[in-house]
Amino acid sequence: MSRYAQIAVDVPIFSALSYRVPEELESKIAVGQLVQVPFRNRAKTGLVVSLLDTPPDGAPAKLRDVLDVVDTKPLLTDAGLRFLNFVADYYFTPLGEVVRLAIPAAIRIEGIKHYKARENIENPCLAPPLAEVLDQCRSSAVSVQELKDAFGLTFLALGELEALGLVDVSYADDGDVKPKTEYFVRLLEVPEGKTLGSRQQEVVDALKSVDTVDWTQLREQTGAPLSTVRALAEAGILDLWEDEVLRDPFANVVARDPIAGALTRHQVDAVERLCGGVDRGAFAAVLLHGVTGSGKTRVYVEVIQHALAAGKTALILLPEIALTPQFVGVFRGYFGDDIAVLHSGLTAGQKFDQWRRIQRGDVRIVVGARSAVFAPIDALGVIVVDEEHDPSFKQEDGPRYNARDLALMRGKLEGAVVILGSATPSLETYHNAMEGRFEHARLPERVADRPLPKVEIVDMRRREDLLADTLAPELVDAMRQSWTNQQQSIVFLNRRGFAPCVICDSCGFRFTCPHCDVSLTYHKRKEALRCHHCDYSLRLPESCPECSAPGIGPHGVGTEQLESLLKHYDPDLRVSRLDRDSGGGAGLQRILHQFASGESDVLVGTQMVTKGHDFPGVTTVGVVAADQSLNFPDFRAAERTFQLLTQVAGRAGRGEDPGRVFIQSFIPDHYSLVCALDHDFEGFAERELAIRRLMKYPPYTHMVAIKFEAASDAAVVQAARDYAGSARRRMRHEKALEQVVMVGPALAPIERLRGRTRYHLLFRCEDRTALRRLVHHVLYEQEYLEPSKRHAGVRIVVDVDPLSLL
């Protein structure tokens, strides 16, 4: 009897594709494996999501056959597949796109897989083609795709070498990803009477006290070139071989000493509560609500230690790549190398090596940014989402998932305790805790009885005593005092570049991006105007292109100008800047290390400086233009302002010395600032939630946005109107959908990005089921959604639970 498979292929089709399993593959294919299938006129790799004895409902009368099995073992467990199916369903996303998120490209691309014959393998009894394949793999690793083409074998047939343990598997691409290899050396025996050169003797002496050493270490110790080692190997004195080594992106991160001191009583209560949840082995969501500096990381460590002792594993999600080295250093101090790291900043090779360690079960702890929620780690006992309120957990390209929400679902599927840690939790999380849907553990005090920093709001209205029209004297004096006392300061301004816009003083012409509806930002060091959305740039002209007048100049202030201002104010002041311009690549860790080690006195930066950093030497924090985020056309503007201010204030006074915070504002009476003044989260939440309830915004309603983008204004308008018209007709037809509120279609607040006009259609409803039913109808049940000329060129994006409405 024929069997049938449903395969998730990375194509923009919302359901898995159906194929017939040929007889020769029936015993070799399993759910969770990668296979090759025909798609249109080419072969594509897909993931087996189900196997059936009868054709799936709705399948074509004649199904095409699965071509080949790519891997010998499943890559995902049943729980992993259920999780991916949930993601695809909840976010209205093709399953193939979700698979792409979960499985690195290095695994999904067949040409990346390589075989190399293992050392000292005797010639086994193999059929002639496989014997020839093994011989070809003896000298170096060979691509499986090359072997398949050269010998006319299937991936399945080649997998026999892997199943018999005759080859080592590595992954490398002829382009970007190469396997990292190292030479290893072992001393055999020096023949009696053998005369060695001085350098050779030095190598032999160094090897007498060790069993095996890599050549890089040996070279550092002896200075011997590889030719010396090769000569000794040819003489039979040494054993020299080359082997693949895993790339560790944080090999140079020094393990920190375990956090000293006894737990506070609030930490003890939180740890006991969380460990009890781990012991029960059932899903629990817990908001760990602790003020900045209250020791949330110590609680994470204690609970993870308990989970590991119980034979379980842990997953830690961080909002920023910048926080990863700090966390890795802390966790290595407790758990050694039992840690893997996953985030988008890794090279393709590093990412794949880390993924393999997790999938093979070599590590029990995974630390990473939002994409790490898909890590193939089994036996999860605890999932930590640190700074759970942070919008960085929301993916804004591809599938619009929120890693915090997916962590909750994964914990539910796998029976894990999910810890949502924050000093300023999102109002959705806080509301769930208040309603009893989440447990609530509080850490209301800083460790070691350290006081929270004193916060002052500086009224910037009608001030004539500002330094360069930017910094209040109160802040400047406090920074100088910190510098005099050999302490440090942080100045936060959430706008990078030298100035946010350039305007002609004669005619008022403003330089804007030709592709986006935004001003160009002036970057003085490069003498360039740049768009921070599409990266368009041009040299700053000497005169106005509109009126030819020479009087064009920057307006407003950015971090680059602020850095220059402080350096000019006091040349002895060591100032560093941390933003996307200065902190790219290795610059990020270099700047953070300089500041942490006391090599700079002041750190100026965007919100990259606000997130979770622990700098004990910081006693002064300044916030410039604190209220600019209040002007965003977004109902979450007040919440984000309060969170940013509270988080950056929390960087002060984390050491022995108390901290001071200065918030410069033209709206000093706004409740988000007043509550931040007193570190009063509950007061802010009570007021903001009352407004949300009145206006019927989350957490009291659920939201889905459908976004339309096209180069043609007419095309995007027509598509938005068609979808809106379909929704209206459905809402009139089905009474239960009358409660759904539809806003739009309307131009997005930023009307044009990257040369494409943007329209939004927003749906709100208290009943999630009714909302999803309407969206499902609009997306899937309309004839105009089929590929057609009518909506050709219109990109349609579904954003479930949107965080940004810009």
C-alpha positions in Angstrom: 0.0 0.0 0.0 1.3 3.5 -0.8 2.0 6.0 1.9 1.7 9.7 1.7 3.6 12.6 3.2 2.9 16.2 3.9 5.9 18.3 3.4 6.6 21.9 4.6 8.5 23.5 1.7 9.9 27.1 2.0 7.4 28.6 -0.5 4.6 31.2 0.1 1.9 28.5 0.4 0.1 28.4 3.7 -0.4 24.6 4.0 2.0 21.7 3.7 2.3 20.1 0.3 1.2 16.5 -0.3 3.5 13.8 -1.9 3.5 10.1 -2.4 6.2 8.1 -0.7 7.7 5.6 -3.1 8.1 2.0 -1.9 11.9 2.1 -1.6 11.6 5.1 0.8 8.8 3.9 3.0 11.1 2.3 5.7 13.5 5.2 5.6 11.3 8.2 5.9 10.1 9.6 9.3 8.3 12.7 10.6 10.8 15.4 11.3 13.2 14.5 8.5 14.4 16.6 5.7 13.6 15.3 2.2 13.9 16.4 -1.4 10.6 16.8 -3.3 9.8 18.1 -6.8 8.3 21.6 -6.8 7.5 23.1 -10.2 10.6 22.4 -12.3 13.2 21.9 -9.6 13.9 19.9 -6.5 13.5 21.6 -3.1 14.2 20.6 0.4 11.2 20.3 2.8 10.4 18.9 6.3 8.1 15.9 6.8 5.3 17.1 9.1 3.1 14.0 8.8 2.8 10.5 7.2 -0.5 9.1 6.1 -1.9 5.9 4.8 -4.4 7.6 2.6 -4.2 10.7 0.5 -4.8 13.9 2.4 -8.2 15.6 2.0 -8.1 18.0 -1.0 -4.9 16.5 -2.5 -4.7 16.3 -6.3 -5.7 13.0 -7.9 -2.1 12.3 -9.0 0.6 13.1 -6.5 4.2 13.4 -7.3 6.8 11.2 -5.5 9.2 12.2 -2.7 12.6 12.2 -4.5 15.1 11.5 -1.7 15.7 11.5 2.1 18.3 14.1 2.9 19.2 13.2 6.5 19.3 9.8 8.2 17.6 11.0 11.4 14.7 13.3 12.2 15.8 16.8 13.1 12.7 17.7 15.2 10.7 15.8 17.8 6.9 15.6 17.9 6.8 18.4 20.4 9.0 20.5 18.1 6.7 19.9 15.1 3.6 20.8 17.2 5.3 24.0 18.2 6.1 24.9 14.6 2.5 24.1 13.5 1.2 26.4 16.3 3.4 29.3 15.1 2.3 28.9 11.5 -1.4 28.8 12.5 -1.3 31.6 15.1 0.6 34.0 12.9 -1.1 33.2 9.6 2.3 32.2 8.2 3.3 29.5 5.7 4.7 26.5 7.6 7.7 26.4 5.3 8.7 29.9 6.4 8.5 28.8 10.1 10.7 25.8 9.3 13.2 28.2 7.8 13.3 30.1 11.1 13.7 26.9 13.1 16.3 25.1 11.1 19.6 26.9 10.0 20.3 27.2 6.3 23.4 25.1 6.8 21.2 22.1 7.5 18.5 22.8 4.9 20.9 23.2 2.0 22.1 19.8 0.7 25.3 21.1 -0.8 26.6 22.1 2.6 26.8 18.6 4.0 30.2 17.0 3.7 31.6 13.5 4.3 35.2 12.6 5.3 36.3 9.0 5.9 37.3 8.3 9.5 40.9 7.7 10.3 42.1 4.0 10.6 39.0 2.6 9.0 39.7 -0.7 7.4 38.2 -1.4 4.0 34.7 -2.6 4.8 32.7 -4.9 2.6 30.7 -2.3 0.6 29.1 -2.4 -2.7 31.4 -0.9 -5.4 29.8 2.5 -5.7 30.0 3.1 -1.9 33.5 1.8 -1.7 34.6 4.2 -4.3 32.8 7.0 -2.5 34.6 6.2 0.7 38.0 6.2 -1.0 37.3 9.7 -2.5 36.5 11.0 1.0 39.8 9.8 2.6 42.0 12.7 1.8 39.5 15.6 2.5 35.9 16.3 3.2 33.7 16.1 0.1 30.3 17.7 -0.5 27.5 15.1 -0.4 25.9 16.9 -3.3 29.2 16.4 -5.3 29.2 12.7 -4.4 25.6 12.3 -5.5 26.3 13.9 -8.8 29.6 12.1 -9.4 28.4 8.6 -8.6 24.7 8.9 -9.5 23.6 7.9 -6.0 20.8 9.2 -3.8 21.2 11.0 -0.5 19.6 8.0 1.0 22.2 5.6 -0.4 25.1 7.8 0.6 23.6 7.9 4.1 24.6 4.3 4.5 28.2 5.4 5.1 26.9 7.7 7.8 24.7 5.0 9.4 27.7 2.5 9.5 29.9 5.1 11.2 32.5 5.1 8.4 32.5 8.9 7.8 32.5 12.1 9.8 29.9 14.6 8.9 30.7 18.3 8.6 28.9 21.2 7.0 30.5 23.7 4.7 29.4 25.8 1.8 31.7 26.5 -1.1 30.9 30.2 -0.6 30.4 31.5 2.9 30.5 28.7 5.4 33.7 26.6 5.7 34.4 23.9 8.3 36.8 25.0 10.9 39.6 22.5 11.3 42.7 22.3 13.5 45.8 20.1 13.5 46.3 17.9 16.5 49.6 16.4 17.7 50.4 13.4 19.9 53.9 12.2 20.8 54.6 8.6 19.7 58.2 7.5 20.3 61.6 8.9 19.7 63.9 6.2 18.1 66.9 5.4 20.2 70.0 7.3 19.0 67.9 9.7 16.9 69.4 13.1 16.7 67.0 16.0 16.7 67.4 19.7 15.9 67.0 22.2 18.7 63.5 23.2 17.6 62.4 19.6 17.1 63.7 18.7 20.6 61.8 21.6 22.0 58.6 20.3 20.4 59.2 16.7 21.7 59.9 18.0 25.2 56.7 20.1 25.2 54.7 17.0 24.2 56.1 14.7 26.9 53.8 16.1 29.6 50.5 16.0 27.6 48.6 13.4 25.7 47.2 15.4 22.8 47.5 19.1 22.0 46.3 21.3 19.1 49.0 22.8 16.9 48.0 26.4 17.6 48.7 25.9 21.3 51.9 24.1 20.5 53.1 26.8 18.2 52.4 29.5 20.9 54.4 27.4 23.4 57.4 26.6 21.2 57.3 28.9 18.3 57.8 25.9 16.0 56.4 26.2 12.4 54.1 23.5 11.0 56.9 22.3 8.8 58.9 21.2 11.9 55.9 19.2 13.2 55.3 17.6 9.7 58.9 16.5 9.6 58.6 14.8 13.0 55.4 13.2 11.9 57.0 11.8 8.7 59.8 10.4 10.9 57.2 8.5 12.9 58.0 10.5 16.1 54.6 12.3 16.2 51.1 11.6 15.2 49.7 14.6 13.3 46.1 14.8 12.0 43.5 17.3 11.1 40.0 17.4 12.5 37.0 19.7 12.6 36.6 21.9 15.7 33.4 23.6 16.7 33.4 27.4 16.6 32.7 29.0 19.9 31.5 32.6 19.4 32.3 33.4 23.1 35.5 31.5 23.6 37.1 34.7 24.9 34.3 35.5 27.3 35.8 35.1 30.8 33.6 33.2 33.3 32.6 35.6 36.1 32.9 34.6 39.7 29.5 33.3 41.1 27.5 36.1 42.7 28.5 36.3 46.3 26.2 36.8 49.3 23.1 35.1 50.6 19.8 35.4 48.9 17.4 38.1 50.1 14.1 36.9 51.6 12.3 37.9 48.5 14.7 36.0 46.3 14.3 32.9 48.5 10.5 33.1 48.2 10.8 33.5 44.4 13.3 30.6 44.1 11.2 28.2 46.2 8.1 29.1 44.3 9.7 28.6 40.9 11.6 25.4 41.8 8.3 24.0 43.1 6.9 24.5 39.6 9.9 22.8 38.0 9.3 19.8 40.3 5.7 19.5 39.4 6.7 19.2 35.7 3.6 21.1 34.6 3.4 24.4 32.7 3.4 27.6 34.8 3.9 31.2 33.7 5.4 33.4 36.4 6.0 37.1 36.2 9.3 37.8 38.1 8.7 41.5 38.9 11.8 43.0 40.4 13.1 46.5 40.5 16.4 47.2 38.7 19.3 45.7 40.6 17.0 43.4 42.7 18.9 40.2 41.7 16.7 38.6 39.0 19.7 37.0 37.4 20.6 35.2 40.7 17.1 33.8 40.8 17.4 32.6 37.2 20.7 30.8 38.2 19.2 29.1 41.3 16.2 27.8 39.4 18.2 26.6 36.5 20.6 24.7 38.8 17.6 23.0 40.3 16.2 22.1 36.9 19.6 20.6 35.8 19.8 18.6 38.9 16.4 17.2 38.1 17.6 16.1 34.6 16.0 18.9 32.8 17.3 21.7 30.5 16.9 25.5 30.3 16.4 28.1 27.7 17.2 31.8 28.3 16.0 34.5 25.9 17.5 37.9 25.9 16.2 41.1 24.1 19.6 42.2 22.8 22.7 40.6 21.4 24.6 43.2 23.4 23.5 41.4 26.6 24.7 38.0 25.5 28.4 38.1 26.6 27.4 39.5 30.0 25.0 36.6 30.5 27.4 34.0 29.1 30.1 35.2 31.5 27.7 34.9 34.5 26.4 31.5 33.4 29.8 30.1 32.7 30.8 31.0 36.2 28.1 28.6 37.4 27.7 26.0 34.6 31.1 26.0 32.8 30.8 25.1 29.1 27.4 23.5 29.4 26.0 26.4 27.4 25.2 27.0 23.7 24.5 30.5 22.2 22.2 31.3 19.4 21.5 34.7 17.8 21.5 36.5 14.5 25.0 38.1 15.1 26.8 34.7 14.8 28.4 33.7 11.5 26.7 31.0 9.5 29.4 28.5 10.7 29.1 29.5 14.4 25.3 29.3 14.2 25.4 25.9 12.7 28.0 24.6 15.2 25.9 25.8 18.1 22.7 24.3 16.7 24.4 21.0 16.3 25.6 21.0 19.9 22.0 21.6 21.1 20.4 19.1 18.7 22.9 16.3 19.8 22.2 17.0 23.4 25.8 18.1 24.1 24.6 21.1 26.2 21.8 21.6 28.7 21.5 25.4 28.6 20.8 27.6 25.6 21.2 31.4 25.7 20.1 33.6 22.8 18.0 36.3 21.3 14.5 35.9 20.0 15.3 33.2 17.4 16.6 30.9 20.1 13.0 30.2 21.0 13.2 27.6 18.2 16.3 25.9 19.6 16.0 22.1 19.3 16.6 21.5 23.0 14.7 18.6 24.7 13.5 18.0 28.2 12.9 21.7 28.9 12.3 22.4 32.6 12.6 26.2 32.6 12.4 29.0 30.0 13.5 32.5 31.0 12.5 35.6 29.1 14.6 38.4 30.5 13.4 42.0 30.1 10.2 40.4 28.8 8.7 43.9 28.0 11.3 44.7 25.4 9.9 45.2 21.9 13.0 43.5 20.5 11.3 40.2 21.1 8.9 41.0 18.3 10.1 40.0 14.8 9.4 42.8 12.3 10.5 40.9 9.2 9.2 37.6 7.8 6.8 35.9 10.2 5.8 38.6 12.8 6.2 36.4 15.9 6.8 37.5 19.4 9.4 35.4 21.1 7.9 36.1 24.6 4.5 34.7 23.5 6.1 31.8 21.8 8.1 31.0 24.9 4.8 30.7 26.8 3.3 28.4 24.2 6.5 26.3 24.1 6.4 26.0 27.8 2.8 24.9 27.7 3.5 22.2 25.1 6.5 20.9 26.9 5.4 21.3 30.6 8.1 23.9 31.5 8.1 26.8 33.9 8.3 30.1 32.0 9.8 33.0 33.9 9.0 36.5 32.6 11.5 38.8 34.2 11.3 42.6 34.2 11.4 45.7 36.3 8.8 47.3 34.0 6.7 44.4 32.7 4.5 44.9 29.6 1.0 45.9 30.6 -0.3 42.7 28.9 1.9 40.5 31.2 1.1 42.6 34.3 -2.6 42.4 33.5 -2.4 38.6 33.2 -0.7 38.5 36.6 -3.3 40.7 38.2 -6.1 38.5 36.7 -4.5 35.3 38.0 -3.6 33.8 34.6 0.1 34.2 35.5 1.7 33.8 38.9 3.3 36.9 40.3 6.7 36.8 42.2 8.0 40.2 43.4 11.5 41.5 44.2 10.7 45.0 45.5 14.2 45.8 46.9 17.7 46.0 45.5 20.2 43.5 46.8 22.5 44.5 49.7 19.9 47.0 50.7 21.2 49.4 48.1 18.8 52.4 47.5 17.1 53.0 44.2 18.7 56.1 42.5 17.3 59.5 43.2 15.5 60.8 40.1 15.0 64.5 39.2 12.9 65.9 36.4 14.6 68.9 34.8 12.0 71.3 33.3 13.5 72.4 30.0 10.9 75.1 29.3 12.3 78.7 29.0 15.8 77.7 30.0 18.6 80.0 28.9 21.4 78.3 30.9 21.8 75.2 28.8 25.2 73.9 27.6 25.1 74.3 23.8 21.2 74.5 24.1 21.2 70.8 25.0 22.4 69.8 28.5 21.1 71.3 31.8 23.7 72.6 34.2 22.3 70.2 36.9 23.2 67.2 34.8 26.6 68.6 33.7 27.6 69.3 37.4 26.6 65.8 38.5 28.7 64.3 35.7 31.6 66.4 36.7 31.2 65.3 40.3 31.1 61.6 39.3 34.3 62.1 37.2 36.0 63.9 40.1 35.2 60.9 42.3 36.5 58.5 39.7 32.9 57.3 38.9 31.1 57.0 35.6 28.1 58.5 33.9 25.6 57.4 31.2 23.8 59.9 28.9 20.8 58.5 27.0 19.5 60.0 23.8 17.3 57.9 21.6 18.4 59.4 18.3 21.6 58.5 16.6 23.7 60.6 14.1 24.8 64.2 14.5 21.4 65.8 13.8 18.0 64.4 12.9 17.5 66.8 10.0 19.2 69.4 7.8 17.2 72.5 6.8 18.0 75.5 4.6 17.9 78.6 6.7 16.9 80.7 3.7 14.0 78.9 2.1 13.2 76.2 4.6 14.0 73.3 2.3 14.3 70.0 4.2 16.5 67.2 3.0 14.3 64.0 2.8 14.8 60.5 1.6 13.6 60.1 -2.0 12.4 56.5 -1.1 11.0 57.1 2.4 8.7 59.6 4.0 11.4 60.7 6.5 14.1 63.3 7.0 17.7 62.4 6.2 19.9 62.2 9.3 23.2 64.1 9.3 26.3 62.1 10.2 29.1 64.6 10.6 32.1 62.2 10.7 31.2 60.9 7.2 29.8 64.3 6.0 26.8 62.4 4.8 23.0 62.5 5.0 21.6 59.1 5.6 18.2 57.4 5.7 17.9 55.1 8.7 15.2 53.0 7.0 16.6 52.2 3.5 20.2 53.3 4.0 20.1 55.8 1.1 22.8 58.4 1.5 24.3 61.5 -0.1 27.1 63.9 0.6 26.1 67.0 2.4 26.0 69.7 -0.3 27.6 73.1 0.1 24.5 75.0 -0.9 20.7 74.5 -0.9 19.5 72.5 -4.0 16.3 74.6 -3.9 17.5 78.2 -3.6 21.3 77.8 -4.0 21.8 79.7 -0.7 24.9 78.5 1.4 23.0 78.6 4.7 22.1 75.0 5.2 22.6 73.5 8.6 21.8 70.7 11.0 18.8 71.0 13.4 18.3 69.0 16.5 20.8 66.8 18.4 21.9 63.2 18.0 24.3 60.9 19.9 27.2 61.8 17.6 26.7 65.5 18.4 26.3 64.8 22.1 29.6 62.9 22.2 31.4 65.8 20.4 29.8 68.3 22.8 31.0 66.5 25.9 34.5 66.0 24.5 34.7 69.7 23.6 33.3 70.7 27.0 36.2 68.9 28.8 39.0 67.4 26.7 40.1 65.3 29.7 36.7 63.5 29.8 36.9 60.1 28.2 33.7 59.7 26.2 32.4 56.6 24.4 29.4 56.3 22.2 27.2 53.2 21.8 24.6 53.2 19.0 24.1 51.3 15.7 26.8 53.4 14.0 29.6 52.8 16.5 28.5 49.4 17.9 28.4 47.4 14.8 30.2 44.0 14.7 33.1 43.8 17.1 32.6 47.5 18.1 29.7 46.6 20.4 31.8 44.4 22.7 34.8 46.7 22.5 32.8 49.7 23.7 31.1 47.8 26.5 34.4 46.3 27.7 36.0 49.7 27.7 33.3 51.2 29.8 33.0 48.2 32.2 36.8 48.2 32.8 36.8 52.0 33.5 38.6 53.0 30.4 35.9 55.6 29.6 34.2 58.0 32.0 30.9 58.7 30.1 28.9 56.4 27.8 26.6 58.2 25.4 24.1 56.1 23.6 20.7 55.2 22.3 18.4 52.6 24.0 21.3 50.1 23.6 22.6 51.6 26.9 19.4 51.0 28.8 19.1 47.2 28.6 20.2 45.1 31.5 23.9 46.2 31.7 25.5 46.0 35.1 28.1 48.8 35.5 28.8 49.2 39.3 30.8 52.4 38.7 27.9 54.4 37.3 26.5 57.0 39.7 25.0 59.6 37.3 22.5 59.0 34.5 21.2 61.7 32.2 18.2 61.4 29.8 18.1 64.0 27.0 14.9 64.7 25.2 13.0 62.3 27.5 9.6 63.1 26.0 10.3 62.6 22.3 8.9 59.1 22.4 5.7 60.5 23.8 5.1 62.1 20.4 4.9 58.8 18.5 1.4 58.1 17.0 1.1 54.9 19.0 -1.1 54.0 21.9 1.9 52.4 23.6 3.9 55.7 23.6 3.4 56.4 27.3 4.2 52.8 28.3 7.4 52.7 26.2 8.5 56.1 27.6 8.0 54.9 31.2 9.9 51.7 30.5 12.8 53.4 28.8 13.2 56.0 31.6 12.9 53.4 34.4 15.4 51.0 32.7 18.0 53.6 32.0 17.6 55.1 35.5 18.3 51.6 36.8 21.8 51.7 35.4 22.7 54.1 38.2 23.8 53.2 41.8 24.3 49.5 41.2 27.6 49.5 43.1 28.5 50.8 46.6 27.8 54.4 45.8 24.2 55.8 45.4 23.0 57.0 42.0 21.4 60.1 40.6 19.2 60.4 37.5 18.3 63.6 35.6 15.4 63.5 33.1 15.3 66.5 30.9 11.8 67.2 29.6 9.5 69.8 28.0 6.5 68.0 29.4 7.6 67.5 33.1 4.1 66.9 34.3 3.3 63.9 32.1 2.3 60.9 34.2 4.8 58.6 32.6 7.6 60.9 33.8 6.1 61.6 37.2 5.7 57.8 37.9 9.3 57.2 36.7 10.4 59.9 39.2 9.2 57.7 42.1 9.9 54.3 40.4 6.2 53.8 40.7 5.3 51.0 38.2 2.0 50.2 39.9 0.8 53.8 39.8 1.7 54.1 36.1 0.0 50.8 35.3 -3.2 51.8 37.1 -3.5 55.0 35.2 -2.5 53.6 31.8 -4.7 50.6 32.1 -7.7 52.8 32.9 -7.1 54.6 29.6 -6.6 51.3 27.7 -9.9 50.0 29.1 -11.8 53.1 28.1 -10.3 53.1 24.6 -10.6 49.4 24.1 -6.9 48.7 23.4 -4.7 45.8 24.6 -4.7 44.1 27.1 -8.5 44.5 27.0 -8.7 43.6 23.3 -6.8 41.6 20.8 -5.4 43.1 17.6 -4.4 42.1 14.1 -3.0 44.4 11.5 -3.0 43.7 7.8 -0.4 45.8 6.1 -0.2 46.6 2.3 2.9 47.8 0.5 3.4 48.5 -3.2 5.4 50.7 -5.5 2.1 51.7 -7.2 -0.2 53.9 -5.2 -3.2 52.8 -7.1 -2.4 49.1 -6.6 -1.9 49.4 -2.8 -5.1 51.4 -2.4 -7.1 48.9 -4.5 -5.8 45.9 -2.5 -6.5 47.6 0.9 -10.0 48.6 -0.2 -10.7 45.0 -1.4 -9.7 43.5 1.9 -11.6 46.1 3.9 -14.7 45.5 1.7 -14.5 41.8 2.2 -14.3 42.3 6.0 -17.3 44.6 6.1 -19.4 42.2 4.1 -18.5 39.3 6.4 -19.1 41.4 9.5 -22.6 42.3 8.2 -23.3 38.7 7.3 -22.2 37.1 10.7 -23.7 38.7 13.8 -21.0 37.4 16.1 -18.5 39.5 14.2 -20.3 42.8 14.8 -18.1 43.2 17.9 -14.9 43.5 15.8 -13.8 47.0 15.3 -12.1 47.7 12.0 -9.9 50.9 11.6 -9.0 51.9 8.0 -7.8 51.2 5.5 -5.6 54.2 6.0 -2.1 55.5 5.1 0.5 54.3 7.6 2.0 57.0 9.8 5.2 56.7 7.7 3.5 56.7 4.4 6.4 55.5 2.2 9.3 53.2 3.0 11.9 51.9 0.6 10.0 53.2 -2.4 6.7 51.6 -1.5 3.5 53.2 -0.4 2.0 51.7 2.8 -1.6 51.2 3.9 -2.8 49.6 7.2 -6.0 47.8 8.1 -6.4 47.3 11.8 -8.9 44.9 13.6 -9.6 45.0 17.3 -11.9 42.7 19.4 -12.3 41.4 22.9 -13.1 38.0 21.6 -9.9 36.5 20.1 -11.8 33.7 18.4 -14.2 36.0 16.6 -11.2 38.2 15.5 -9.3 35.3 14.1 -12.3 33.9 12.3 -12.8 37.2 10.5 -9.1 37.6 9.6 -9.0 34.0 8.4 -12.0 34.7 6.1 -10.3 37.9 4.7 -7.0 36.1 4.1 -8.0 32.7 2.8 -11.6 32.7 1.6 -11.6 35.3 -1.1 -11.1 34.7 -4.8 -9.0 37.8 -5.3 -6.3 36.3 -3.0 -5.3 33.9 -5.7 -2.2 35.0 -7.7 -3.7 37.5 -10.2 -2.8 40.5 -12.1 -5.2 42.6 -10.0 -3.0 42.6 -6.9 0.3 41.8 -8.6 3.2 43.7 -6.9 1.3 44.3 -3.6 3.0 42.9 -0.6 0.5 41.9 2.1 1.7 41.3 5.6 -0.3 40.0 8.5 0.8 41.2 11.9 -0.8 39.4 14.8 -0.6 41.3 18.2 1.3 44.2 16.6 3.7 46.2 18.7 4.4 48.9 16.2 1.7 50.8 14.3 4.2 53.0 12.4 
